[in-house]
Amino acid sequence: QEIAAEHLERVMEIESALIPITAQLEYNGIELDAERLAAAKPVADAIVRNATQRLQDEVIIGGAANEITFDRDGYSAVNVGSPLQMLEVFKELGINVPTLGKKDLSDWDAQWARKQKKISRANEEDDFDVGYAHPVLRQHAIRTAAAKLEGTYISGILSKINPITKRIHPGFKQCGA
């Protein structure tokens, strides 16, 4: 009665027709080349590590470091994974943005680039074109994108592989979206 009252009969028909297909996908799983995916992890980790170190260097050179911590893995001046700390550091460096959102960063960077007469492009050191001209924003964007890629699409997928079937078995929530 609720379906009829909302005129959703066609939606119910389509959803019901999908049940055998989604059930088969869940049961059979999806095969993937786990070794090849795992081989991408060190590459992504290296990109994150390099961008993080360059970002730390930019913070220190720019004079935005209150303290520098040294350990056996190197040194750091800021927790680059903390949005609050990054906003504080950005403000210290003259990057006045209300959030770390892409629109806020892109708008600020575009204005900065016009004043500096610079364009966004990859440089010889990192070979990534991430759309930012300012060196701090470039390294922040590279680190953020690579960390997201590694966490979601490499480690995240690898952690979902069923140890018995060696496949990923998705779970579909047709009525719970």
C-alpha positions in Angstrom: 0.0 0.0 0.0 2.8 2.4 0.8 4.5 1.7 -2.5 1.2 2.3 -4.4 0.6 5.5 -2.4 4.0 6.9 -3.4 3.6 5.6 -7.0 6.8 3.5 -6.8 5.5 0.3 -8.4 8.0 0.6 -11.3 10.9 1.2 -8.9 9.8 -1.9 -6.9 9.7 -3.9 -10.1 13.2 -2.9 -11.1 14.6 -3.5 -7.6 13.0 -6.9 -7.4 14.4 -7.9 -10.7 17.9 -7.0 -9.4 17.8 -9.3 -6.4 19.0 -12.5 -8.2 21.8 -10.5 -9.8 23.1 -8.9 -6.7 22.7 -12.1 -4.7 24.8 -13.9 -7.3 27.5 -11.2 -7.1 27.5 -11.4 -3.3 27.8 -15.2 -3.3 30.3 -15.6 -6.2 32.4 -12.6 -5.3 34.7 -10.6 -7.6 38.1 -11.9 -8.5 41.1 -9.6 -8.6 44.9 -9.8 -8.9 45.8 -9.3 -5.2 49.5 -9.6 -5.9 49.4 -6.8 -8.4 47.4 -4.6 -6.2 49.7 -5.3 -3.2 52.7 -4.4 -5.4 51.2 -0.9 -5.8 51.2 -0.3 -2.0 55.0 0.5 -1.7 54.7 2.9 -4.6 51.8 4.7 -3.0 53.5 4.7 0.4 56.6 6.2 -1.2 54.6 9.0 -2.8 52.9 9.8 0.6 56.2 9.7 2.4 57.9 12.0 -0.1 55.1 14.5 -0.3 54.9 14.5 3.5 58.6 15.2 3.8 58.4 18.0 1.2 55.4 19.5 3.0 57.3 19.3 6.4 60.2 21.1 4.7 58.0 23.8 3.3 56.5 24.4 6.8 60.0 24.6 8.3 61.5 26.8 5.6 58.4 29.0 5.6 58.8 29.7 9.4 55.5 28.1 10.4 57.1 25.5 12.7 56.7 26.0 16.4 58.8 22.9 17.1 60.5 20.2 15.1 60.4 16.6 16.4 63.2 14.2 15.4 63.0 10.5 15.4 64.6 7.5 13.6 62.3 8.1 10.6 63.3 11.7 10.2 61.7 14.9 11.4 58.3 16.6 11.5 57.0 20.0 12.3 53.3 19.4 11.9 50.8 16.5 11.9 49.9 16.6 8.2 47.0 14.3 8.9 45.3 16.9 11.2 43.0 19.3 9.4 43.2 21.7 12.4 47.0 21.8 12.4 47.2 22.2 8.7 44.8 25.1 8.7 46.9 26.8 11.4 50.1 26.1 9.4 48.5 27.4 6.2 47.5 30.6 8.0 51.0 31.0 9.4 52.3 30.7 5.8 49.8 33.3 4.5 47.4 30.8 3.0 44.2 32.2 4.5 41.4 29.6 3.7 38.4 28.8 5.9 38.6 25.1 5.2 40.8 22.5 3.5 38.1 21.9 0.9 39.1 21.7 -2.7 37.1 24.8 -3.7 38.6 27.0 -0.9 42.1 25.8 -1.7 41.7 26.2 -5.5 40.2 29.7 -5.2 43.0 30.8 -3.0 45.7 29.2 -5.2 44.2 30.8 -8.3 44.4 34.2 -6.8 48.0 33.6 -5.5 49.1 32.2 -8.9 47.7 35.3 -10.7 49.6 37.6 -8.4 52.8 35.5 -8.8 52.3 35.1 -12.6 52.6 31.3 -12.1 50.7 28.5 -13.6 49.9 25.1 -12.2 52.1 22.4 -13.6 54.1 19.3 -12.6 57.7 20.0 -11.7 60.7 17.8 -12.1 60.7 16.7 -8.5 57.3 15.1 -8.2 56.0 14.8 -11.8 52.4 15.2 -10.7 50.0 17.8 -12.0 47.6 18.3 -9.1 46.2 21.7 -10.1 48.0 23.9 -7.6 50.7 26.4 -8.2 51.7 27.1 -4.6 54.3 24.6 -3.4 52.7 24.0 0.0 49.3 23.3 -1.6 50.9 21.1 -4.2 52.5 18.8 -1.6 49.4 18.8 0.5 47.3 17.8 -2.5 49.7 15.0 -3.5 50.0 13.7 0.0 46.2 13.7 0.5 45.4 12.1 -2.8 48.0 9.4 -2.5 47.0 8.6 1.1 43.4 8.4 0.1 44.3 6.2 -2.9 46.4 3.8 -0.8 43.9 3.6 2.1 40.8 3.2 0.1 41.8 1.5 -3.1 44.8 -0.6 -2.1 44.8 -1.4 1.6 41.0 -1.0 1.8 40.4 -3.5 -1.0 43.1 -5.9 0.1 41.5 -6.1 3.6 38.2 -7.1 2.0 39.5 -10.2 0.3 38.0 -13.3 1.7 40.9 -15.6 2.8 39.1 -18.8 1.7 37.7 -17.7 -1.7 40.4 -15.1 -2.5 37.6 -12.9 -3.8 35.8 -9.8 -2.6 32.2 -10.5 -1.7 30.3 -7.2 -1.9 27.3 -6.5 0.2 24.4 -4.7 -1.4 21.8 -2.8 0.6 19.1 -2.2 -1.9 16.5 -1.0 0.6 18.9 0.7 3.1 20.5 3.4 0.9 
